[in-house]
């Protein structure tokens, strides 16, 4: 039982680290999109 709790804690820590890294990547991506917006080709 104790081993299982340790494994769950390690998994939880890993997931939190991944989520933090993803959040940072997404915010960097959004900043780049603001700086270099894609041009939309409008068909008229």
PQR file of N, CA, C, O and H, with PARSE charges and radii, in Angstrom:
ATOM      1  N   UNK A   1       0.838  -1.201   0.000 -0.4000 1.5000
ATOM      2  CA  UNK A   1       0.000   0.000   0.000 -0.0000 2.0000
ATOM      3  C   UNK A   1       0.878   1.258   0.000  0.5500 1.7000
ATOM      4  O   UNK A   1       0.608   2.215  -0.726 -0.5500 1.4000
ATOM      5  N   UNK A   2       1.913   1.241   0.811 -0.4000 1.5000
ATOM      6  CA  UNK A   2       2.812   2.393   0.891 -0.0000 2.0000
ATOM      7  C   UNK A   2       3.492   2.643  -0.456  0.5500 1.7000
ATOM      8  O   UNK A   2       3.625   3.787  -0.892 -0.5500 1.4000
ATOM      9  H   UNK A   2       2.132   0.463   1.401  0.4000 1.0000
ATOM     10  N   UNK A   3       3.921   1.557  -1.111 -0.4000 1.5000
ATOM     11  CA  UNK A   3       4.555   1.688  -2.424 -0.0000 2.0000
ATOM     12  C   UNK A   3       3.606   2.328  -3.428  0.5500 1.7000
ATOM     13  O   UNK A   3       4.012   3.166  -4.232 -0.5500 1.4000
ATOM     14  H   UNK A   3       3.813   0.628  -0.757  0.4000 1.0000
ATOM     15  N   UNK A   4       2.346   1.930  -3.375 -0.4000 1.5000
ATOM     16  CA  UNK A   4       1.352   2.478  -4.297 -0.0000 2.0000
ATOM     17  C   UNK A   4       1.197   3.982  -4.101  0.5500 1.7000
ATOM     18  O   UNK A   4       1.096   4.734  -5.070 -0.5500 1.4000
ATOM     19  H   UNK A   4       2.016   1.249  -2.722  0.4000 1.0000
ATOM     20  N   UNK A   5       1.179   4.416  -2.845 -0.4000 1.5000
ATOM     21  CA  UNK A   5       1.063   5.849  -2.566 -0.0000 2.0000
ATOM     22  C   UNK A   5       2.269   6.604  -3.098  0.5500 1.7000
ATOM     23  O   UNK A   5       2.122   7.710  -3.617 -0.5500 1.4000
ATOM     24  H   UNK A   5       1.262   3.806  -2.057  0.4000 1.0000
ATOM     25  N   UNK A   6       3.453   6.030  -2.981 -0.4000 1.5000
ATOM     26  CA  UNK A   6       4.659   6.683  -3.499 -0.0000 2.0000
ATOM     27  C   UNK A   6       4.567   6.805  -5.012  0.5500 1.7000
ATOM     28  O   UNK A   6       4.883   7.852  -5.579 -0.5500 1.4000
ATOM     29  H   UNK A   6       3.573   5.131  -2.560  0.4000 1.0000
ATOM     30  N   UNK A   7       4.130   5.723  -5.667 -0.4000 1.5000
ATOM     31  CA  UNK A   7       4.000   5.747  -7.135 -0.0000 2.0000
ATOM     32  C   UNK A   7       3.001   6.813  -7.550  0.5500 1.7000
ATOM     33  O   UNK A   7       3.260   7.570  -8.485 -0.5500 1.4000
ATOM     34  H   UNK A   7       3.874   4.873  -5.207  0.4000 1.0000
ATOM     35  N   UNK A   8       1.866   6.884  -6.872 -0.4000 1.5000
ATOM     36  CA  UNK A   8       0.848   7.880  -7.218 -0.0000 2.0000
ATOM     37  C   UNK A   8       1.387   9.293  -7.024  0.5500 1.7000
ATOM     38  O   UNK A   8       1.109  10.183  -7.827 -0.5500 1.4000
ATOM     39  H   UNK A   8       1.655   6.268  -6.113  0.4000 1.0000
ATOM     40  N   UNK A   9       2.160   9.497  -5.955 -0.4000 1.5000
ATOM     41  CA  UNK A   9       2.724  10.827  -5.720 -0.0000 2.0000
ATOM     42  C   UNK A   9       3.713  11.194  -6.830  0.5500 1.7000
ATOM     43  O   UNK A   9       3.709  12.326  -7.314 -0.5500 1.4000
ATOM     44  H   UNK A   9       2.386   8.774  -5.303  0.4000 1.0000
ATOM     45  N   UNK A  10       4.550  10.253  -7.231 -0.4000 1.5000
ATOM     46  CA  UNK A  10       5.519  10.511  -8.294 -0.0000 2.0000
ATOM     47  C   UNK A  10       4.788  10.831  -9.594  0.5500 1.7000
ATOM     48  O   UNK A  10       5.159  11.762 -10.308 -0.5500 1.4000
ATOM     49  H   UNK A  10       4.553   9.333  -6.838  0.4000 1.0000
ATOM     50  N   UNK A  11       3.739  10.048  -9.900 -0.4000 1.5000
ATOM     51  CA  UNK A  11       2.958  10.303 -11.119 -0.0000 2.0000
ATOM     52  C   UNK A  11       2.341  11.693 -11.069  0.5500 1.7000
ATOM     53  O   UNK A  11       2.354  12.415 -12.067 -0.5500 1.4000
ATOM     54  H   UNK A  11       3.438   9.291  -9.320  0.4000 1.0000
ATOM     55  N   UNK A  12       1.806  12.070  -9.927 -0.4000 1.5000
ATOM     56  CA  UNK A  12       1.180  13.377  -9.768 -0.0000 2.0000
ATOM     57  C   UNK A  12       2.195  14.493  -9.990  0.5500 1.7000
ATOM     58  O   UNK A  12       1.904  15.485 -10.659 -0.5500 1.4000
ATOM     59  H   UNK A  12       1.795  11.484  -9.117  0.4000 1.0000
ATOM     60  N   UNK A  13       3.388  14.324  -9.424 -0.4000 1.5000
ATOM     61  CA  UNK A  13       4.446  15.328  -9.615 -0.0000 2.0000
ATOM     62  C   UNK A  13       4.825  15.445 -11.085  0.5500 1.7000
ATOM     63  O   UNK A  13       5.005  16.552 -11.593 -0.5500 1.4000
ATOM     64  H   UNK A  13       3.625  13.518  -8.881  0.4000 1.0000
ATOM     65  N   UNK A  14       4.947  14.304 -11.776 -0.4000 1.5000
ATOM     66  CA  UNK A  14       5.296  14.328 -13.194 -0.0000 2.0000
ATOM     67  C   UNK A  14       4.234  15.056 -14.003  0.5500 1.7000
ATOM     68  O   UNK A  14       4.553  15.874 -14.866 -0.5500 1.4000
ATOM     69  H   UNK A  14       4.800  13.405 -11.363  0.4000 1.0000
ATOM     70  N   UNK A  15       2.978  14.757 -13.724 -0.4000 1.5000
ATOM     71  CA  UNK A  15       1.876  15.392 -14.462 -0.0000 2.0000
ATOM     72  C   UNK A  15       1.885  16.898 -14.213  0.5500 1.7000
ATOM     73  O   UNK A  15       1.686  17.678 -15.144 -0.5500 1.4000
ATOM     74  H   UNK A  15       2.719  14.093 -13.023  0.4000 1.0000
ATOM     75  N   UNK A  16       2.110  17.308 -12.988 -0.4000 1.5000
ATOM     76  CA  UNK A  16       2.153  18.749 -12.696 -0.0000 2.0000
ATOM     77  C   UNK A  16       3.296  19.422 -13.450  0.5500 1.7000
ATOM     78  O   UNK A  16       3.133  20.524 -13.973 -0.5500 1.4000
ATOM     79  H   UNK A  16       2.272  16.675 -12.231  0.4000 1.0000
ATOM     80  N   UNK A  17       4.455  18.760 -13.507 -0.4000 1.5000
ATOM     81  CA  UNK A  17       5.592  19.340 -14.238 -0.0000 2.0000
ATOM     82  C   UNK A  17       5.274  19.453 -15.724  0.5500 1.7000
ATOM     83  O   UNK A  17       5.592  20.461 -16.354 -0.5500 1.4000
ATOM     84  H   UNK A  17       4.588  17.864 -13.082  0.4000 1.0000
ATOM     85  N   UNK A  18       4.647  18.421 -16.286 -0.4000 1.5000
ATOM     86  CA  UNK A  18       4.284  18.440 -17.710 -0.0000 2.0000
ATOM     87  C   UNK A  18       3.274  19.548 -17.977  0.5500 1.7000
ATOM     88  O   UNK A  18       3.393  20.279 -18.960 -0.5500 1.4000
ATOM     89  H   UNK A  18       4.389  17.602 -15.774  0.4000 1.0000
ATOM     90  N   UNK A  19       2.286  19.672 -17.106 -0.4000 1.5000
ATOM     91  CA  UNK A  19       1.278  20.716 -17.281 -0.0000 2.0000
ATOM     92  C   UNK A  19       1.908  22.102 -17.238  0.5500 1.7000
ATOM     93  O   UNK A  19       1.546  22.976 -18.025 -0.5500 1.4000
ATOM     94  H   UNK A  19       2.189  19.078 -16.307  0.4000 1.0000
ATOM     95  N   UNK A  20       2.845  22.301 -16.326 -0.4000 1.5000
ATOM     96  CA  UNK A  20       3.517  23.601 -16.226 -0.0000 2.0000
ATOM     97  C   UNK A  20       4.303  23.888 -17.503  0.5500 1.7000
ATOM     98  O   UNK A  20       4.263  25.000 -18.029 -0.5500 1.4000
ATOM     99  H   UNK A  20       3.139  21.591 -15.687  0.4000 1.0000
ATOM    100  N   UNK A  21       5.013  22.879 -17.995 -0.4000 1.5000
ATOM    101  CA  UNK A  21       5.799  23.066 -19.218 -0.0000 2.0000
ATOM    102  C   UNK A  21       4.874  23.383 -20.388  0.5500 1.7000
ATOM    103  O   UNK A  21       5.187  24.245 -21.209 -0.5500 1.4000
ATOM    104  H   UNK A  21       5.045  21.975 -17.568  0.4000 1.0000
ATOM    105  N   UNK A  22       3.743  22.696 -20.471 -0.4000 1.5000
ATOM    106  CA  UNK A  22       2.787  22.946 -21.556 -0.0000 2.0000
ATOM    107  C   UNK A  22       2.230  24.360 -21.477  0.5500 1.7000
ATOM    108  O   UNK A  22       2.111  25.046 -22.492 -0.5500 1.4000
ATOM    109  H   UNK A  22       3.488  21.995 -19.805  0.4000 1.0000
ATOM    110  N   UNK A  23       1.886  24.794 -20.261 -0.4000 1.5000
ATOM    111  CA  UNK A  23       1.363  26.149 -20.080 -0.0000 2.0000
ATOM    112  C   UNK A  23       2.370  27.178 -20.583  0.5500 1.7000
ATOM    113  O   UNK A  23       2.002  28.137 -21.262 -0.5500 1.4000
ATOM    114  H   UNK A  23       1.982  24.236 -19.436  0.4000 1.0000
ATOM    115  N   UNK A  24       3.637  26.974 -20.246 -0.4000 1.5000
ATOM    116  CA  UNK A  24       4.670  27.915 -20.685 -0.0000 2.0000
ATOM    117  C   UNK A  24       4.802  27.898 -22.207  0.5500 1.7000
ATOM    118  O   UNK A  24       4.922  28.949 -22.836 -0.5500 1.4000
ATOM    119  H   UNK A  24       3.936  26.196 -19.695  0.4000 1.0000
ATOM    120  N   UNK A  25       4.779  26.694 -22.800 -0.4000 1.5000
ATOM    121  CA  UNK A  25       4.895  26.590 -24.255 -0.0000 2.0000
ATOM    122  C   UNK A  25       3.722  27.268 -24.947  0.5500 1.7000
ATOM    123  O   UNK A  25       3.903  27.961 -25.948 -0.5500 1.4000
ATOM    124  H   UNK A  25       4.682  25.840 -22.289  0.4000 1.0000
ATOM    125  N   UNK A  26       2.519  27.070 -24.417 -0.4000 1.5000
ATOM    126  CA  UNK A  26       1.323  27.661 -25.023 -0.0000 2.0000
ATOM    127  C   UNK A  26       1.388  29.181 -24.936  0.5500 1.7000
ATOM    128  O   UNK A  26       1.037  29.869 -25.895 -0.5500 1.4000
ATOM    129  H   UNK A  26       2.372  26.507 -23.603  0.4000 1.0000
ATOM    130  N   UNK A  27       1.831  29.712 -23.799 -0.4000 1.5000
ATOM    131  CA  UNK A  27       1.900  31.175 -23.687 -0.0000 2.0000
ATOM    132  C   UNK A  27       2.959  31.737 -24.627  0.5500 1.7000
ATOM    133  O   UNK A  27       2.765  32.809 -25.201 -0.5500 1.4000
ATOM    134  H   UNK A  27       2.116  29.153 -23.020  0.4000 1.0000
ATOM    135  N   UNK A  28       4.082  31.027 -24.795 -0.4000 1.5000
ATOM    136  CA  UNK A  28       5.097  31.473 -25.753 -0.0000 2.0000
ATOM    137  C   UNK A  28       4.524  31.450 -27.167  0.5500 1.7000
ATOM    138  O   UNK A  28       4.752  32.370 -27.952 -0.5500 1.4000
ATOM    139  H   UNK A  28       4.239  30.157 -24.329  0.4000 1.0000
ATOM    140  N   UNK A  29       3.785  30.397 -27.482 -0.4000 1.5000
ATOM    141  CA  UNK A  29       3.186  30.275 -28.815 -0.0000 2.0000
ATOM    142  C   UNK A  29       2.203  31.415 -29.063  0.5500 1.7000
ATOM    143  O   UNK A  29       2.188  31.997 -30.147 -0.5500 1.4000
ATOM    144  H   UNK A  29       3.600  29.650 -26.844  0.4000 1.0000
ATOM    145  N   UNK A  30       1.385  31.735 -28.067 -0.4000 1.5000
ATOM    146  CA  UNK A  30       0.423  32.830 -28.211 -0.0000 2.0000
ATOM    147  C   UNK A  30       1.139  34.157 -28.423  0.5500 1.7000
ATOM    148  O   UNK A  30       0.706  34.976 -29.232 -0.5500 1.4000
ATOM    149  H   UNK A  30       1.397  31.262 -27.186  0.4000 1.0000
ATOM    150  N   UNK A  31       2.235  34.371 -27.697 -0.4000 1.5000
ATOM    151  CA  UNK A  31       2.996  35.607 -27.882 -0.0000 2.0000
ATOM    152  C   UNK A  31       3.542  35.687 -29.299  0.5500 1.7000
ATOM    153  O   UNK A  31       3.524  36.756 -29.909 -0.5500 1.4000
ATOM    154  H   UNK A  31       2.587  33.705 -27.039  0.4000 1.0000
ATOM    155  N   UNK A  32       4.024  34.575 -29.826 -0.4000 1.5000
ATOM    156  CA  UNK A  32       4.538  34.574 -31.196 -0.0000 2.0000
ATOM    157  C   UNK A  32       3.418  34.869 -32.191  0.5500 1.7000
ATOM    158  O   UNK A  32       3.631  35.580 -33.173 -0.5500 1.4000
ATOM    159  H   UNK A  32       4.039  33.707 -29.330  0.4000 1.0000
ATOM    160  N   UNK A  33       2.223  34.324 -31.939 -0.4000 1.5000
ATOM    161  CA  UNK A  33       1.096  34.566 -32.834 -0.0000 2.0000
ATOM    162  C   UNK A  33       0.715  36.040 -32.833  0.5500 1.7000
ATOM    163  O   UNK A  33       0.314  36.582 -33.863 -0.5500 1.4000
ATOM    164  H   UNK A  33       2.050  33.746 -31.141  0.4000 1.0000
ATOM    165  N   UNK A  34       0.841  36.689 -31.677 -0.4000 1.5000
ATOM    166  CA  UNK A  34       0.528  38.119 -31.606 -0.0000 2.0000
ATOM    167  C   UNK A  34       1.592  38.911 -32.362  0.5500 1.7000
ATOM    168  O   UNK A  34       1.282  39.868 -33.071 -0.5500 1.4000
ATOM    169  H   UNK A  34       1.168  36.248 -30.841  0.4000 1.0000
ATOM    170  N   UNK A  35       2.860  38.497 -32.200 -0.4000 1.5000
ATOM    171  CA  UNK A  35       3.944  39.216 -32.873 -0.0000 2.0000
ATOM    172  C   UNK A  35       3.932  38.970 -34.383  0.5500 1.7000
ATOM    173  O   UNK A  35       4.157  39.890 -35.169 -0.5500 1.4000
ATOM    174  H   UNK A  35       3.113  37.719 -31.624  0.4000 1.0000
ATOM    175  N   UNK A  36       3.671  37.740 -34.779 -0.4000 1.5000
ATOM    176  CA  UNK A  36       3.694  37.380 -36.197 -0.0000 2.0000
ATOM    177  C   UNK A  36       2.372  36.733 -36.591  0.5500 1.7000
ATOM    178  O   UNK A  36       2.322  35.523 -36.811 -0.5500 1.4000
ATOM    179  H   UNK A  36       3.487  36.992 -34.141  0.4000 1.0000
ATOM    180  N   UNK A  37       1.300  37.521 -36.682 -0.4000 1.5000
ATOM    181  CA  UNK A  37       0.014  36.909 -37.029 -0.0000 2.0000
ATOM    182  C   UNK A  37       0.025  36.367 -38.459  0.5500 1.7000
ATOM    183  O   UNK A  37       0.633  36.946 -39.359 -0.5500 1.4000
ATOM    184  H   UNK A  37       1.341  38.504 -36.503  0.4000 1.0000
ATOM    185  N   UNK A  38      -0.654  35.257 -38.637 -0.4000 1.5000
ATOM    186  CA  UNK A  38      -0.757  34.697 -39.988 -0.0000 2.0000
ATOM    187  C   UNK A  38      -1.699  35.551 -40.801  0.5500 1.7000
ATOM    188  O   UNK A  38      -2.718  36.026 -40.300 -0.5500 1.4000
ATOM    189  H   UNK A  38      -1.148  34.787 -37.906  0.4000 1.0000
ATOM    190  N   UNK A  39      -1.355  35.741 -42.048 -0.4000 1.5000
ATOM    191  CA  UNK A  39      -2.235  36.523 -42.919 -0.0000 2.0000
ATOM    192  C   UNK A  39      -3.341  35.626 -43.429  0.5500 1.7000
ATOM    193  O   UNK A  39      -3.097  34.518 -43.905 -0.5500 1.4000
ATOM    194  H   UNK A  39      -0.527  35.355 -42.455  0.4000 1.0000
ATOM    195  N   UNK A  40      -4.542  36.115 -43.325 -0.4000 1.5000
ATOM    196  CA  UNK A  40      -5.684  35.352 -43.849 -0.0000 2.0000
ATOM    197  C   UNK A  40      -5.914  35.753 -45.293  0.5500 1.7000
ATOM    198  O   UNK A  40      -5.980  36.937 -45.622 -0.5500 1.4000
ATOM    199  H   UNK A  40      -4.740  37.016 -42.938  0.4000 1.0000
ATOM    200  N   UNK A  41      -6.034  34.770 -46.134 -0.4000 1.5000
ATOM    201  CA  UNK A  41      -6.294  35.046 -47.547 -0.0000 2.0000
ATOM    202  C   UNK A  41      -7.814  35.068 -47.729  0.5500 1.7000
ATOM    203  O   UNK A  41      -8.493  34.053 -47.575 -0.5500 1.4000
ATOM    204  H   UNK A  41      -5.981  33.808 -45.867  0.4000 1.0000
ATOM    205  N   UNK A  42      -8.318  36.246 -48.057 -0.4000 1.5000
ATOM    206  CA  UNK A  42      -9.767  36.351 -48.234 -0.0000 2.0000
ATOM    207  C   UNK A  42     -10.112  36.243 -49.720  0.5500 1.7000
ATOM    208  O   UNK A  42      -9.541  36.914 -50.579 -0.5500 1.4000
ATOM    209  H   UNK A  42      -7.766  37.071 -48.182  0.4000 1.0000
ATOM    210  N   UNK A  43     -11.056  35.380 -49.964 -0.4000 1.5000
ATOM    211  CA  UNK A  43     -11.506  35.211 -51.363 -0.0000 2.0000
ATOM    212  C   UNK A  43     -12.745  36.081 -51.551  0.5500 1.7000
ATOM    213  O   UNK A  43     -13.722  35.951 -50.814 -0.5500 1.4000
ATOM    214  H   UNK A  43     -11.521  34.835 -49.266  0.4000 1.0000
ATOM    215  N   UNK A  44     -12.697  36.968 -52.542 -0.4000 1.5000
ATOM    216  CA  UNK A  44     -13.857  37.847 -52.750 -0.0000 2.0000
ATOM    217  C   UNK A  44     -14.406  37.701 -54.152  0.5500 1.7000
ATOM    218  O   UNK A  44     -15.382  38.363 -54.505 -0.5500 1.4000
ATOM    219  H   UNK A  44     -11.903  37.074 -53.140  0.4000 1.0000
TER
END
